[in-house]
Amino acid sequence: EEWKERGAAVSTRQEVDANGRPVSKVVKKGVKDFNFGRTLGEGSYSTVLAATDRQTLREYAIKVLDKRHIIKEKKVKYVNIEKDTLNRLTDHPGIVRLYYTFQDERSLYFVLDLASGGELLGTLKKMGTFDEECTRFYGAQILDSIAYMHSRGIIHRDLKPENVLLDDKMHTKITDFGTAKILGLNGGQDGSRPAGDPMDGAETDRAVSFVGTAEYVSPELLTDKNACKASDLWAFGCIIYQLLAGRPPFKAANEYLTFQKIVALDYTFPDGFPEVARDLIERLLVLDPAKRLPIDHIKNHQFFDGIIWGKGLWKQKAPRLR
Ligand code: ADE
């Protein structure tokens, strides 16, 4: 009852009827249609496995969520948010795409794009820092993906280098929409869900309780308990800083001290930090979200000089990491 299937994800299968005539049947994908492989990642409620479609041999990442655990820990609404947001974000190369969902008695399955390069954080840790060219390239792709999300009315709210994956071409794919916010979802009363749906009020509840990862949390979330589109741009500023410096701007011994630094805008740039990048970050790490540089202005900032925005960005060859 809790796991409603909307917008059935289907494929066709060729069969023969009683008279030996070929017929094409519409069939929903299920667990049996995939060969499961190595573990790609593990969360508290899910495991991501590499998998191959037995018919097409296409590779995917399948997120397997444990139903009992999710119900017990009251995380049903987050699972629904993840599915709903991914279903709104199916048309951008920089966002992990959801192809099918299905379930069996024990688990829910989300069939996603495989990002074989793993987390951007892993690559950054291997390199220590990125140079300006690499930061510009990865930063531009992340920003283009944020622009798309926001244009579709979705705030991610937990952007960080762990949630930016890399594909086989070293292009970025944003993942983990379990804590996203769907704008215009006034307690589920906007017609996007049937009346009496268990998701009613989910967003209103969470808007006051959710805090993302400490180091990337925006000051408005800490002071007003309210996230907006500009909150993702704060996190974006933290990510650009981290790619160039090798560490996030606000980092302390514990969450509480990190939050204190954030609300006091207590951060510094390391010696030799590129001047143009510094200017951009100083316009993003601004306490008042209304005064943060909007996306169009970020795209036109000198730091992104040379970037061709739009579809071409995703056809460009990734620079050699250095
Ligand atoms: N880890 C978590 N999600 C993943 C994905 N879609 N591809 C590769 N690794 C992942």
Residues whose N, C-alpha, C, O or C-beta is under 5 A from the ligand:
A	BS01	ADE	L40 G41 V48 A61 L112 D113 L114 A115 S116
